[in-house]
Amino acid sequence: MATTVFKSLTDTTFDSVEGYRQACDKADSPQLKQALQQRASQRENTLRQMNAELERQGDELVTKGTLAGEAHQMWQSISSAFESDDEAAAERVEEGEDYIKGKFQEALESNQLEAQERAVVEQCYNEICEGERFGDMIEQQYD
């Protein structure tokens, strides 16, 4: 069975994929939509890697979002009602990327991951960092 920390990271990664999909739906700019779709695809690959580790451990795969993720996305849709669509999408992605990067960093700094889980998280962390840089870039561009 996977550690609680690894399972939580996998849940958050799934929520992140859903967040990218929602941001893509919200965005107006074709260029932003394309960039968001590309990042969503990369994040889906990260989710597949993490689910493969869950499967290796005989654990249940993450195939649906968390309550916290759903609540956050609902709040985002309410709060973004007063913003331009591209600006709102970019801001939401940037917030989500800061959050997930922080979770991955915290997990890597802890001693709560098994050796194989740590290897997967370290491998996935590169894509998470790319996503965080992407979030910063589009927020600056569309803010």
C-alpha positions as CSV (number, residue, x, y, z in Angstrom):
1,M,0.0,0.0,0.0
2,A,1.2,3.5,-0.9
3,T,2.1,6.0,1.8
4,T,-0.5,8.6,2.7
5,V,1.9,11.3,1.3
6,F,2.3,9.6,-2.1
7,K,-1.5,9.0,-2.4
8,S,-2.1,12.7,-1.5
9,L,0.4,13.8,-4.2
10,T,-1.4,11.6,-6.8
11,D,-4.8,13.0,-5.8
12,T,-3.4,16.6,-6.1
13,T,-1.9,15.7,-9.5
14,F,-5.3,14.4,-10.7
15,D,-6.9,17.7,-9.4
16,S,-4.3,19.6,-11.3
17,V,-5.2,17.8,-14.6
18,E,-8.8,18.8,-14.0
19,G,-7.8,22.4,-13.2
20,Y,-6.0,22.6,-16.5
21,R,-9.0,21.3,-18.4
22,Q,-11.2,23.9,-16.7
23,A,-8.8,26.7,-17.4
24,C,-8.7,25.6,-21.0
25,D,-12.5,25.7,-21.2
26,K,-12.4,29.2,-19.6
27,A,-9.7,30.7,-21.8
28,D,-10.7,32.7,-24.9
29,S,-7.3,33.1,-26.6
30,P,-6.5,30.2,-29.0
31,Q,-2.8,30.5,-28.1
32,L,-3.6,30.2,-24.4
33,K,-6.0,27.3,-25.0
34,Q,-3.3,25.4,-27.0
35,A,-0.7,26.0,-24.3
36,L,-3.1,24.9,-21.5
37,Q,-4.0,21.7,-23.5
38,Q,-0.3,21.0,-23.9
39,R,0.4,21.4,-20.2
40,A,-2.7,19.3,-19.4
41,S,-1.2,16.5,-21.5
42,Q,2.1,16.7,-19.8
43,R,0.4,16.6,-16.4
44,E,-1.6,13.6,-17.5
45,N,1.7,11.8,-18.2
46,T,2.8,12.7,-14.6
47,L,-0.4,11.3,-13.3
48,R,0.1,8.1,-15.3
49,Q,3.6,7.7,-13.8
50,M,2.2,8.1,-10.3
51,N,-0.7,5.8,-10.9
52,A,1.8,3.2,-12.2
53,E,3.5,3.3,-8.8
54,L,0.1,2.9,-7.1
55,E,-0.6,-0.1,-9.3
56,R,2.8,-1.6,-8.6
57,Q,2.0,-1.4,-4.9
58,G,-1.4,-3.0,-5.5
59,D,-3.2,0.1,-4.6
60,E,-6.3,1.7,-6.2
61,L,-5.6,4.1,-9.1
62,V,-6.6,7.7,-8.8
63,T,-9.3,8.3,-11.4
64,K,-11.4,11.0,-9.8
65,G,-10.9,14.3,-8.0
66,T,-10.8,15.0,-4.4
67,L,-13.5,17.0,-2.4
68,A,-10.9,19.7,-1.7
69,G,-10.1,20.0,-5.4
70,E,-13.7,20.2,-6.3
71,A,-14.3,22.9,-3.6
72,H,-11.3,24.8,-4.8
73,Q,-12.5,24.7,-8.4
74,M,-16.0,25.8,-7.4
75,W,-14.5,28.8,-5.5
76,Q,-12.3,29.6,-8.5
77,S,-15.3,29.7,-10.9
78,I,-17.2,32.0,-8.5
79,S,-14.3,34.3,-7.9
80,S,-13.3,34.5,-11.6
81,A,-16.8,35.6,-12.7
82,F,-15.6,39.2,-12.4
83,E,-12.3,38.8,-14.4
84,S,-11.6,38.4,-18.1
85,D,-11.5,34.8,-19.1
86,D,-7.8,34.6,-20.2
87,E,-6.7,36.5,-17.1
88,A,-8.8,34.3,-14.8
89,A,-7.5,31.1,-16.5
90,A,-3.9,32.2,-16.2
91,E,-4.3,33.3,-12.5
92,R,-6.0,30.0,-11.6
93,V,-3.2,27.9,-13.3
94,E,-0.5,30.0,-11.5
95,E,-2.2,29.5,-8.1
96,G,-2.6,25.8,-8.7
97,E,1.0,25.3,-9.9
98,D,2.4,27.1,-6.8
99,Y,0.3,24.8,-4.6
100,I,1.3,21.5,-6.3
101,K,5.0,22.5,-6.4
102,G,4.9,23.3,-2.7
103,K,3.3,19.9,-1.9
104,F,5.9,18.0,-4.0
105,Q,8.7,20.0,-2.3
106,E,7.3,19.2,1.1
107,A,7.1,15.5,0.3
108,L,10.6,15.4,-1.0
109,E,11.9,17.1,2.2
110,S,10.1,14.7,4.4
111,N,11.0,11.2,5.3
112,Q,7.5,9.9,4.6
113,L,8.0,8.4,1.2
114,E,9.2,4.8,0.5
115,A,12.3,4.6,-1.7
116,Q,10.4,3.7,-4.9
117,E,7.8,6.4,-4.2
118,R,10.6,8.9,-3.7
119,A,12.2,8.0,-7.0
120,V,8.8,8.5,-8.8
121,V,8.2,11.8,-7.0
122,E,11.7,13.0,-7.9
123,Q,11.1,12.1,-11.5
124,C,7.7,13.8,-11.6
125,Y,9.0,16.9,-9.8
126,N,10.8,18.1,-13.0
127,E,7.5,18.3,-14.8
128,I,5.9,20.0,-11.8
129,C,8.6,22.6,-11.8
130,E,8.0,23.2,-15.6
131,G,4.3,23.7,-14.8
132,E,5.1,26.2,-12.1
133,R,7.3,28.2,-14.5
134,F,4.6,28.0,-17.1
135,G,2.1,29.3,-14.5
136,D,4.3,32.3,-13.7
137,M,4.8,33.0,-17.4
138,I,1.2,33.0,-18.4
139,E,0.1,35.0,-15.3
140,Q,2.6,37.7,-16.3
141,Q,1.4,37.6,-19.9
142,Y,-2.3,37.8,-19.2
143,D,-2.4,39.9,-16.0
